[in-house]
Amino acid sequence: MIGDGGLVRLVGLLAFACVLAAPAQAQIPGLRLGVHPGMTRAVLDLAEESPYRVFLAPDARSLAVVVPNQGDHPRLFGGRPPRQTGLVRAVAIEPDAADETVVMLRLAQAPAAVRAFPLADGAGKPLYRVVVDVADDVGRAAGTPGKGAWATADASGGWRQLASGRPTTKTDVPAAAPTQLAQAAPRPAGPLPTDYDSAFQAMMANPADLDLAFRFAELAMAAGDLEGAVSAFERLLIFNPELPRIRYELGLLYMRLGSYQIAKGYFEDAARAPGMPADIRASTQANLAEIEKRLSATTFAITTQTGMRWQSNANAANSAGTVKLFGLDATLDPTSQKRSDWNAYAQASLSFAYDLGTQDQDTLETGVQLYGTRQLQVSSLDLQVAQIELGPRLKFGGEGGWNLRPYLLGSLVTLDDARYFVSYGGGVSVDLPVTDAFSTDLDLRSRFRRFHVSEARSTVADKDGWDHGARLGLRYALGASDQIRAGGAFSFTNARAEYERSLEYSLDLGYLRQFGAPFGLTERPWLASINGSRTLRYYDGVDTTTDPSTTRYDREWSLGAGLAIRPFGSWSINLQLQQQWVRSSVANFTYTNTTGTIGLGYAF
């Protein structure tokens, strides 16, 4: 029990939890936070039918939910308390000396009122729930589903108990017995409710109605009330446990809530059910695999692609066959004129993430990019690239929030089987979702490039220097299957030689559409894309070996289209067509090029 000494310990515990935000040591099966009209809701899953008490801190800025110790159970979010949500600023879960578990909710501001009530489980799982609602606007929160009286949350001279009770089990609710509900009057024919409140009332009037439960769950999810959707589906399982599709939907909801252990149980139940549609069964297995990844401290992924590429102007030669040489017009040597060629290429992306165990599920990520080509004719263009990035990904704002990733990078590039340049540097990237449909990303990076002088490239050291770049990307989802992408980039190359220093500006725009395979050729959808870009490039000085009277500047257009065919599993067939037009003030760098690519990809 918590007496005066226990309340003193609560104050000390609160200070420790709020300052350090340390991961909790005591364990409860689950803890979720959600934002609702006028209030924030905390849902505690308990392992047994336990009494609970809710206390308000003297400054009305913290709540303590006290329950008997719950034993050794995996907690939500891989053993970490949830991130800031609504009025709840931080959470700590600790054992109390009196063999009790204290769940501390640190609030962003003093609430207008607080209520707490038990919630029956009803899914056949050994879980019982305590719901704590913290209102910033009691008038708006009044219409939100829930029971229990609101208690004012004024500051006082000491800790104040606001509520107490005991979660009920499904056997404590005789009115909800399946035999009685199976004989309930059928729902009158007519349209389903279209607003949250009426859908809730209709469902409560006939809780065994599958259509009404699904309708309320849809509206609840649209309103952000994931816990309400969970309750609706779990109530259905009380009346009819033989509903594998409902267990599948509950698995999806618990994944969205971050309660992966509970989601795993529902997916496993659904997977064992006979007669599940093939697409639902496949999705269930995919979600189980994803849960295993998320519950693991480390994740590893590889994507690969190999294929053939044709270029109409592989060596980027002047299309007219004439260039400037020391200011005079010259005809290109036949071996240097525009040449078409095929190459074989292979690329691989490897990513490794290690969970740092923080409250916000921050990770340490490593990415490796490998790429290589082999030309059929112009072997001097054989290219190999290896690049590595390493840095933490720091997450803010809870589920769907933004993340910050500082990183180090290094790369090695070879050309014609000889070292071309090495680079090293770093950067920072920010990914910021604005709405469910619109998001932005920003990447800033700097690297130093050191070029390797050889007999074939005696002046290449003129390119040595720092390269600084920035790119802002925008993504907007037109619907479930359509997305628009746009971006703008800027880079400054500060090379050793003035004629190699440049400023570059670019804009790009793309459209992606996912669609069902024509004629049912494959089960997985295909992905089509079109893209275009515009690039302007300005150089600081003249190159006396080409045109000593002209400073170089380039204008470039690019237009492309792609199609990803997904025949089965993680395989893909990728087709691309690209057209490039480059116009330059120095004729040597004016050219056009058409590229066609066919590749076979696989993701591990």
N, C-alpha and C positions, 0 to 999 in steps of 0.2 A: 504494500500500500504506500501511497505518497503522502507523507505528513509534511510538517514545516521543514524538517531537514531535507526531505525529498524535493521540495520546491526550491530550496537553496541550491541543491544540486542541478535542478533544471535550469536555473539562471546561469550557473557556471557552464553547463553543457551548451546552452544557447550561445553564449559568448564564444566558446571554443568553436562551435560548428559554423557560426557566421563569419568568424575571422579567417579560419583555415579552409572552410568548405571541404573538409576531408571526406573521403569515401567512408560510408557507414560500415560498422563492424557487426552490429546485430542484423538479423535476417528476418524478413517477412516475405511471403510468397510474391507479393506484388504491390506496387504503389504507382498510381497514374494521376496526372493532372490534366484538366481540360478547362477551356474558357467557354462560358455560356452567357446569355444576355444578363448583364448586370452583376455577374459573379464569376468566381473561379471555384471549380470543384476538385477535391482530392478524394480518390477512391482507394482505400486500403483493403487488400486481400489478406485474410487471416487463414491460418492453417487449421484452426479449430474454432468451435463455438465459444468465443471468449467475451467477457465483459470489456467495456471500453469506457474511458472518461476523457473529456476534452477540457483543457484549461486555457485561459487567456492570460498573457503576460501582463505585468503591471503597466507597461507603456502601450498596451494594445497593439503591439507590432509583431507579436509571435503567438503561435498556438502550439500546444503540446497535446498529442493524442497518446494516451497511456493504455497499453494492453499487456496481458501476461506474455512472457517471452514465448516466441513462436518456434523456437528450435532451429535446426539446421536445414533451411530451405533456400533454394536459389531465388534471388531477388530479381526484380525488374531491372532492365538496362544493364544486364551483365554484372549485377552486384553494385551498381552505383545509383544514388538517388537521382530523381529527375532534374532537369534543368529549369531555369526560370520560366514560369508560365503564368500569365495574368498577374494576379496580386501576389502570388507565391514567388518570392525572390530566391530562396534557397531551402534545401531540405537536408536534414541529418537524421539518421536512425541509429540509436544507441541503446545498449542495455542499461537499465537502472539497477542500483544495488539491491533493490527489493525484488529481484527476479522478475522485473517488468521491462518491456520495451517501450521507449519513448520516441515518438515520431515528432520531430520539431519542424514546424512550418514557419519560416521567417518571411514576413510580409513586407511588401514594398511601401505600404501605408496602412494606417489604422483603418480597419473595415467599418462599414456602417452597421453590419450585423453578421452573426454566425449561427449556423444551425448544423446539427449532426443527427444522423439516423442510420439504423441498420438496414441492410438490403439482403434479402434472401438470395441464395445462389441459384439453384435450380438447373444446373447443367450436369448433374451427376458427378461433379468434381469436388474434391475435399477443400473447398474454399468458401469463406464467408466474408462479407464485405461490411465496411463502415464507410459511410459517405460524410464528408465535411464540406459544407458550402460556405464560402467567404464572400459576402456581398459588398460591392461598392455602391450599388444602387438597389435598395430593397424593392422599390416599385417595379423595376424591370425584372428583377429576379423572381418576383412573386409568381409569375406564370410558368416558371421552369419546373418540370416534374421533380417531385421530391416530397418528403413529409418531415414532420418535426417543426416545432415552433422556432421562429427566429429570436435570437437573444441579442440585445444591444451589446456593442463591443467598446464601451467607454473605458478609458484609462482608469485604473484604481490604485490603491495603495499596496496591493499584493496580487499573487496569482489567484484567479477566480475560476471556479469550475462552472462551465456553461452547459454541459450535457453529459449524460451517461446512458448506458443501455447494454444490450446483448444482441448480436446478430441472430436471426432466426434461421432454421433449416427449412427445407421444402416440406418436411413432414409436419411442421407446425402450422401449415396453412391448409386446413381441410377443405376450405372453399375452392381451392385450386386443384383438387384431386382430378386426375385424368378422366376417371369414369364420369364425373359430373360434367366436366367441360366438354367431353365428347358428345354429350346430349344437349349442349347449349343450342339455343335457337340459331338457325342459319342467318347469316348476314343478308339483309334485303338487297336485292339486285339494284345496281346503280353505280355511278362513278365513285372511284375511291377519293378520299379526302385530299385536298390540295394544299393545306397549310398545317404547320407543325402541331398546333394545339388541338385542332379537330381530329387530326390523325391519331394523336395520343389518346384522346377520349374514345374514339371509335375502337382502337385496339384494346383499351382497358375494358370496354363494354363486351367485347367478344375476343378474348385473348388467344383462343385456339385457331382463329382465322389466319391462315397463312398469308393471304393477299394483304390483309390489313397490317400484319406484322412487317411484311416486306415494304409496304408503302411508308409506314412510320420510320423504318430503318433508313430508307432512302432520304426522307426529309430530315431526319436527325443527322445523317452524315453531311448533307448539304449545309446544315446549320452549324456544323462543327461539333455536334453532340455525339461523339463516338461511343461514350458510355451508355447513352440512351439506346443507340442501335444495338449494342451488346446485350443490354437488358431485354430488349424486345426479342431477339433471337434466342437467348437462353431461356426466356419464358416459354417459348414454343417447345423447347426440348423437354420441359416438364410435362407437357401434355402429350408429346409424341417423340420419344427418344430416337426413333428410327427415321431420322431426317439427315442423311449424310451431307446434303447440299447446305443445310443450315450450319453444320459443323465446319464445312469449308468456308462459308461466309464469316463465321466467328473467327476462324484462323486468320483471315485477311484483316479483320478489324483489330485483333490483338497484335498483329504485326504492325499496323499503323500506330497503335498505342505504344509500341516498343516492348510489349510483354511477350518475348519470344518463346519462353518456356511453355506458357499457356497456349500460345498459338501452335506450337509444335504438337501438343497433345490433341488439339482439335483436328489438325491436318492428318495426324496418324490415324485418328478414328475414321476420318473421311476416306483415307486411302484403303482401309480394310473393308469398306462397305462394297458389296457386289453391285453391279449394274450402274456404276458411275460413268457418265459420258467420258469419252476418250480425252476431250480437251480439258475437262475439269480434273481428271486424274493426272494428266500431264502437268497442269498448273500446280496441283497439289504437290507433286514430286519436286517441281522446280522451287516452290516456296520452302519445302523442307530442306532442300540443299542450301537455299539462301539463309535460312535460320541457322544452320550449322556453321556457315561462314560468319554470321554476325555474333554467334555465341563464342566463336573461337577468338583468341587474342591475336592471331595472325591470319591474314588472308593473302592469297597469291593468285594472280591471273595472268594468262598469256593469250595474246591474239596474234595470229600469223597470217600472212598472205604471200602467194607467189604466182607469177604469171608472165605474160609477154606484153611488151609495149612497142608500138610503132610510132616513129616521128618523121614528119616530112622534112624537117630541118634539124637533124640531131645535133649538129655542131653550131647552131645559131649563127650561120653565116649570112652576110648581106644578100638579100634575095636577088639584087641586080648583078651581083658578081663583081662590083667595084668598091674600092675603099679609099680612104685617105692615108697617105704615107708621107710624113714630114710636110704636110700641107698640099701634096700633089695627088691627083687622081691616079690610082693604080688598079690593074686588073688582078683579081685573086688568082693565085696558083690553083690549078685544077684540084689538087688534094685538099685545098682550103675552101673551095666553093661549097655551096649548099648541098648537103648530102642527106638522103633519107636512110634510115637504118632501124633495125629491130634490136631490142635488148631483152634479155631475161632478167627478172628482178625478184628479189625476196625481201620481206621485211617482217620484223617481229617486235611486239611491244610487251614488255614484262613489267608487272607492277606488284609491289609487295607493301603491305600495310601492317603495322604493329600497333595494337590498341594500348595506349599509354595508361589506361585505367583511371582516367580523370572523370569528374562528374559530367563533363560535356562530351565524353567519348572522343577525345582528341586522339589522333593517330600520328605515327611516324611513318612516312611514305617514301618509298624508293621506286623510281621509274627508269627503265632502261629501254632505249630505242636503238634498233639495229636495222640497217638498210644496205643493200648492195645490188649492183647491176653488172651485167656482162654484155657488151655490145657485140653484134655479129660482125661488123665491119670496122667501125671507128673505135678501135681498142683504147685510144688515148682518152676516151670519155668514160672508161670503166670507173665506177664510183663506189666507195664504201664509207658508211657513216656509222659511228657508235657514239651514243650520248647517254649520260646518266644524270639524274636529278635526285636530290635527297633533301628532305625537310619535313617538319611537322605540319599537320593540318589542324588548326585550332578552330573549334566550332562555337558559335555564339547564338543566343536567341532561341534555344530549344529546337524541337523538331520543325524542319522547314526553315530554320534560321540561316544566317550567313556564315561563311567560313573564311579564314585567313590562312594562307600558306606561304611562309618564307622558305626559300630553298637555295641550295648550292647546285651548280651545274658544271659539267665538263664534257668535252667532246673531242673526238679524233676523226679527221676526214682524210681519206686517201684518194688519189686520182692516178689512173694508169698504174695501179699497184705500187705507187710510191706515196710517202707521206706528203700531204698537201698543207694542212694546218692543224694545229691543236688550239683549243680555246678553254677558258675557265672563267667562272664568274658566279653570278647569283641573281636572285630576283624575288619578287613577291607577287602572289596572285590572290585575288579576292573574288568570291562567288556570292552574289547577292540576289536572292529571290525577292521580287517586289510584290507580285501577286501569284496566285496559283498558275496563271497563264504566262506571266511576264517575268523574266529574270535577266540579270546583267552579270558580266564578268570583266575583270580588269587584270591585266598582266603587265608588270614592269620588270625589265631585266637588263643587266649589263654584263658584258663578257669581253675578255681580252683575247684577241686572235693573233697567233704567231705563225707565220707562214714559213714553209721550208723551201729554201733556195736549191734549185737543181739546174743541171745543164739545159733542160727543156724550159725551165721557168726561172731565168736568171734575175728578173726584176720583181719577182713576186713579193719580196720583202717590203716593197713600197706599200703593201696593204696592211702591214702590221699596225695594230692599234686597238683601241676600245670601240665597241659597238654597243650603243644604248638604244633600247626600244620600248615602246608602250603600245598596248592594244586594248581597246574597249569593245566588248562584244554584247550584242542584244539578242535575246531569244523570245519569241512570242508564239504561243500555241493558239492556232485558229480553231482547233478542236482536238479530239482525241487522236486524230490521224494526220493532222497538218501542222506544220511549223514554219515560221519565217525566221531567218537568221540574218543579222546585219552586223557590221563591225567597221571600225576605223582604226588605223595604225599609223604610228610615226616612228622613225628610226633615224639615228645620227651615227654615222661611221667616221670616227676620228682617226684616219689612217696616217701613216708616216709621211707619205707623199701627198701634196696638195690636190693633185688631179685624181687621187683615190678617195678623198674625203667627200662625203655626200649627205644630203638630207633626202629622206624618202617619205612620201605621204601616200596612203592607200585607203580605199573604201571597198567594201565587198558586200554582196547581197545574195542570199540563197533561199530556196524554198524546198522543203522536204515533204513528201507525202507517203504514208504507209497505206497499202491497199491489199485486198485479198488477191491471191494468185488467179490469173485468168484461167477459165475452164477447169478450175480446181486442180491445177497441175501440182501444187504443193499445199501442205497443210498450213505452213507458216506464211505470214504475209510478206509481200515484197516492199522494197523501199526505193522510191524514185526521187531524184533531186536535180535541180538546175541551179547554176550559180554564175555570178559575174563579178568582175572586179576592175577597178581603175587605179593605176599607180602613176605617180609623178616623182621623178628622181632628178635632183639638182647636184652638180659637182662644183667644188670650190675653185679649181684651177684647170689650166689647159694641159694636155698631154702633147709634148713637142714631137713625139714619135708618130703621132697620127695627124692632128691638125693644130698647129701652134697658134692659130688665130681664132679658134672657136672653143668656148667653154661648153662642155658636154651637158645636155639635159635630155632626159628620156620621157616619153609618154607611152604608157602601156595599157592595152585593153585585153581582157581575158573573158572567155565565155565557155561554159562547160555544162555537161549533163551526165548523170550517172544512174545506174540501175543495179540494185542489190537483189539477187534472186536467192531465196533461202529454201533449198530443196528438202533438207531434213536435218534434225539435230542442230548442232552448232556450226554446220557448214554453210558457206555462202559462195555464190558466183557473182563477181563484181565486174561490171562493164562501165567504161568511162570514155567520153569523147571530149576533147578540149581544143579550143582554138585560141591562139595568142597572136596579137599584133603589137609590135614594138616600133615606135618612131623615135629617132634620135637626131639631135643637131649635128652629130658626127656620123657620117654615113656608115662607118664600120659597124655600128651597133643598131642599125635598122634591119629588121627581119620579121618574118612571119613563121609560124610553126603550128602544125596540126598533130595532135597526139591521140592515139587510140590505145586503150588498155583492156585486157581481159585477165582476170585474176581469180584464184581459188583461195578462199579464206577459211580459217577455223579458229574458234575461241575455246580455250580450256578453262 
